Amino acid sequence: MNCSDWEQEIAGESESVALEEHLRACGHCREFADELERNRAALQAVAIHPAAFDAVRLRVLDEIRAKKQRGAWWAWSAVAAAACVAVLCASIALQNWKKPAPPKPLVAAKDPVVMVSSIAPVQPVVKAHHRPIHKFGPVSASAGPAHNPEPLVVKMLTNDPNVIIIWLVDQKGDSL
Amino acid sequence: MADFRLTADDAGQPAGLIARAKLGDLDAFDQIMRLHQKQVLMTALRLLGNMEDAQDAAQETFLRLYNSLNRLPDVLEMKSWLYRVTVNICNDVHRQRGRRKTEPLTGPEPVSSHPDPEKAWSEVERGQLVEMALKTLPEKERAAVVLRDVQGLSTREVAEILGSSEVTVRSQISVARGKLKKFTDRYLRKHDI
């Protein structure tokens, strides 16, 4: 091993007996080890003024307090917003409760359309109890519908297409 | 279990302080900060190289500690946790700045009037020079050598904090020390010291 190899051992904090022996024998490597030690001491010898520590702590505490205040502000804002919403909802509900129910919309009913039409093929209704009963003679063939005129049909249409009122009347105006 | 963790003896009953701090007691948290301020600020100062950035990093570290009080798995792990967070924050600061170039060999002015240049080269000036040399190191080597040589942690402790193996950390420390030595040698040769 040359000194370069030993320097790596020194920098790597080797605690081997061989290194100890080499350091006792080699001035160059001993100087290398001393130089590393001086650098290490220089790194550790840092003086920080107490005010620097105080400043950090104060900044941290101020930041925490400010954060707490911000948190409290947001919490109160949330509570206030929730309260406003609740009041608004309550007022709307109260207003609707006091107001009378609106009248139902009136639907103008149209007059039913009346159509009068004649129905030709309607079989005249013969009411047996209205006709004279000839007990003793044959029933004349002419005696029948000769005097029975065509009935009129009065059809009433309503707004509902499914509802049709049909009113049958004869010429006398009697309902059939 | 690493032996550098916070214990009740060296931290003045931290469990009680932490319990009070968790409840929002800022005086208790202030006490916790006092216990760790030197560790955090000195590490940040050595990693970042200037007090202003170091104070910002220390502030951020303690704020994260405050926000993590309820999540810390073990109050005794606070010390290693603080080291880890401090190193991470300082690395973030470095990345935000952009990768640093090698500092020019300006350094502190040598005291030429002194008859013995070796004596003239004071420890303060060496400290400034080593601090400059630290800035030239990659972040992992810098963190390893700061935790080992400035904070005096063992290789195993450094490995645990940095999440590396002991072999890797030992190699990083060795390489970093060699680079620091070369940097100071070049400076001393340039100024005939």
Interface residues (C-beta under 8 A of the other chain):
Chain A: E7 Q8 A11 G12 E13 F32 E35 L36 R38 N39 R40 A41 A42 L43 Q44 A45 V46 I48 A52 F53 A55 V56 R57 R59 V60 L61 E63 I64 R65 K68
Chain B: G24 L26 F29 D30 M33 R34 Q37 K38 L41 M42 L45 R46 M51 Q55 A58 Q59 F62 L63 Y66 E123 V124 R126 G127 L129 V130 E131 L134 V145 V146 D149 V150 G152 T155 R170 S171 I173 S174 V175 R177 G178 L180 K181 T184 D185
